[in-house]
Each structure stands twice: as structure tokens, then as C-alpha cells.
């Protein structure tokens, strides 16, 4: 059975473009959609998915709502992890659904799961899987202190990110943990250029000095 990944690879487009070709054709050029549909037909993608849905009563598709750009490392890692597990079970990932569509899904009992989401209950999510920022930072600080280190540096960035609440929480907890042991961590800021590249050289210079 062909998957959405197979169609995307054969057509030379992204998975989201394949998804849009079926669900939001207005967002895809006529030429691209024609190519995607032809390849999907050749690979028996539509027929296999429709047959599976009719037989099981399941769509075999999972919608993903992203709060940040798809190219960000966190977003990309989440998608990669989801795809690794879901693809093996015959599911496809579907992107680009808005708040209204999300509300409609919730109204018909489709579960909505948040990943590292702020106040998931208020957003109407069924559940959420979150990183424990406090525990992670505490373990990191305690590990360094237990090794006998007293001169500790914390490397941060100067850019705003979609998970700023999480980044700030880690920073505050790490610093508080060090200060309770009489250690004042030195904060080293790593600048990020417009292309998202970290200026590591500047960080090394600051640490060495």
C-alpha cells in the first residue's frame, strides 16, 4: 500500500503539498495538483486509502496544527517523531487546518492532542504531552554541581521563538538551582542570523575569555 510519503517523493513535492492537493486544491497550482493526482493514481494511493477507510470506518489521517514554522528544529523533530510512529500504523499526517476546523473536529468527538502546549485545557485539547522544563533544568544544574563545577555558563539565544515560555522556564529554574548552591551562572548569549544559523564562534570566544 502506497503512503503519502511515497506520493510526495515520486512527485518531488512536500507531504503538505500532497495533502493540499486532495483537501485544499485552491492552495496548489493546477499543474502541481495534476501531477500529484496522476502519481497518486499510479501508486493506488487514493484507492487504497478509501478502501481502508470504508472497511474500518477510520480516515487513517491525523491533522497536525503547528504553532511555529515547519522548518524550526522543534517542529521538524515533532513531525519526524509523529511520522515514524504513525506511518508504521498506516496513518498519514495532514497539515494546514485553521481554528474553525479545529473546533469542528472537537465538536464531533475527534480528539485533539497538544504537544508542549500552553494551557491545553483552555484551548479545548483532549490531552497534552509536555516537556517538564523544571525537572530537566534542575537535573542539568545538579549534575554539573555534583561534578564539582563552580564556574558554570548558560548559553542562550537572542531570538524570539514559539516556545519562549518553555525557554524562559528552563533558564529561570537552572539559574535558581545554581544560586541556591552559591553559584552565579554566567549568561552567554548566542546570536542567530536571519537564516537561523547560530554564531557559535562568538560563543566560544566569550567562553575562552
C-alpha positions in Angstrom: 0.0 0.0 0.0 1.4 3.4 -1.0 1.6 6.2 1.5 1.5 9.9 1.3 5.3 9.9 1.7 5.6 7.7 -1.4 3.5 10.1 -3.4 5.4 13.1 -2.2 8.8 11.5 -3.1 7.6 10.4 -6.5 6.1 13.8 -7.3 9.1 15.7 -6.0 7.0 17.8 -3.6 6.4 18.1 0.1 4.0 15.9 2.1 1.9 19.0 2.9 1.6 19.8 -0.9 0.2 16.3 -1.5 -2.2 16.8 1.4 -3.4 20.1 0.0 -3.8 18.6 -3.5 -6.6 16.4 -2.0 -8.0 18.6 0.7 -7.3 22.2 -0.3 -6.8 22.2 -4.1 -7.2 26.0 -4.1 -3.9 26.4 -2.4 -2.0 24.3 -5.1 -1.2 25.2 -8.7 -3.2 23.3 -11.3 0.0 21.9 -12.8 1.3 20.6 -9.4 -2.1 19.2 -8.4 -2.5 17.4 -11.7 1.0 15.8 -11.3 0.3 14.8 -7.7 -3.1 13.2 -8.5 -1.6 11.3 -11.5 1.2 9.9 -9.4 -1.3 9.1 -6.5 -3.4 7.2 -9.0 -0.4 5.3 -10.4 0.6 4.3 -6.9 -3.0 3.4 -6.0 -2.8 5.9 -3.1 -6.4 7.2 -3.2 -8.0 3.8 -3.8 -6.1 2.1 -1.0 -6.9 4.8 1.5 -10.6 5.0 0.5 -10.9 1.2 0.8 -9.2 1.2 4.1 -11.5 4.0 5.4 -14.6 2.2 4.2 -13.6 -1.1 5.7 -12.5 0.2 9.1 -14.6 3.4 9.5 -11.3 5.3 10.1 -9.9 8.0 7.8 -6.3 7.0 8.6 -5.4 10.7 8.6 -4.2 12.8 11.5 -4.3 16.6 11.4 -1.4 18.5 12.8 -1.7 22.1 14.0 1.7 23.8 14.3 2.4 26.9 16.3 5.7 27.6 14.7 7.2 27.4 11.2 7.6 23.9 9.9 11.4 24.3 9.3 12.1 25.1 13.0 14.1 22.3 14.7 11.5 21.6 17.3 8.6 21.5 14.8 10.6 19.3 12.4 11.6 16.9 15.2 8.0 16.6 16.4 6.8 15.9 12.8 9.6 13.4 12.3 8.7 11.6 15.5 5.0 11.5 14.7 5.6 10.2 11.2 7.9 7.5 12.4 5.2 6.0 14.7 2.1 6.8 12.6 3.4 5.8 9.2 4.1 2.3 10.5 0.4 2.1 11.6 -0.9 3.2 8.2 -1.7 6.8 9.1 -1.0 10.0 7.1 -0.3 13.4 8.5 -2.4 16.3 7.3 -1.4 19.9 7.8 -2.9 23.4 7.4 -6.2 23.3 9.3 -7.4 26.5 11.0 -9.0 27.3 14.3 -12.5 26.9 12.9 -11.7 23.4 11.5 -10.2 22.5 14.8 -13.3 23.5 16.7 -15.4 21.4 14.2 -13.2 18.4 14.9 -13.7 18.8 18.6 -17.5 19.1 18.2 -17.7 15.7 16.6 -15.6 14.0 19.1 -12.2 13.9 17.3 -9.5 14.1 20.0 -7.1 17.0 19.8 -3.7 16.4 21.5 -1.3 19.3 22.3 2.4 18.9 22.2 4.3 21.2 24.7 1.1 23.3 24.6 0.4 26.2 26.9 -2.9 25.8 28.9 -4.2 22.9 26.8 -7.5 22.7 28.7 -8.4 26.3 27.9 -7.7 25.6 24.2 -10.1 22.7 24.2 -7.5 20.0 23.8 -8.4 16.5 24.9 -4.9 16.0 26.4 -1.3 17.2 26.1 2.2 15.8 26.2 4.6 18.4 27.6 8.3 18.7 28.4 9.0 19.0 32.1 11.2 22.2 31.8 11.6 22.5 35.6 12.7 18.9 36.1 15.1 19.0 33.1 16.8 22.2 34.1 17.1 21.1 37.8 18.7 17.7 36.8 21.2 19.6 34.5 22.2 22.0 37.1 22.5 19.4 39.9 24.6 17.2 37.6 27.2 20.0 37.0 27.3 20.9 40.6 27.6 17.3 41.7 30.7 17.0 39.4 32.3 19.8 41.4 31.9 22.6 38.9 31.6 26.1 40.3 32.2 28.2 37.2 29.1 27.5 35.1 27.9 29.2 32.0 24.4 29.2 30.5 24.2 29.7 26.7 21.0 31.3 25.5 19.9 32.9 22.2 18.7 36.4 21.3 15.8 35.5 19.2 12.1 35.0 19.9 10.8 31.5 19.5 7.3 30.0 19.5 8.2 28.1 22.7 9.5 31.2 24.5 7.6 30.3 27.7 9.4 27.0 27.8 12.8 28.5 27.1 12.3 31.1 29.9 11.2 28.5 32.4 14.3 26.4 31.8 16.5 29.4 32.1 14.9 30.6 35.4 14.9 27.2 37.0 18.6 26.5 36.1 19.8 29.8 37.4 17.7 29.5 40.7 19.2 26.0 41.2 22.7 27.3 40.9 22.1 30.3 43.1 20.8 28.1 45.9 24.3 26.5 45.9 26.0 29.9 46.0 26.9 29.8 42.3 26.1 32.7 39.9 26.0 31.3 36.4 27.5 33.4 33.6 25.0 34.1 30.8 26.4 33.8 27.3 24.1 35.0 24.5 24.5 33.2 21.2 23.3 35.4 18.3 21.3 34.0 15.4 21.4 35.4 11.9 18.4 35.9 9.6 19.0 32.4 8.1 18.7 30.8 11.5 22.4 30.0 11.8 23.9 30.1 15.3 27.0 32.2 15.7 28.9 29.6 17.6 32.3 31.2 17.1 31.3 34.2 19.1 30.1 32.0 21.9 33.4 30.1 22.0 35.3 33.4 22.1 33.3 34.6 25.1 33.8 31.3 27.0 37.5 31.3 26.3 37.9 34.9 27.5 
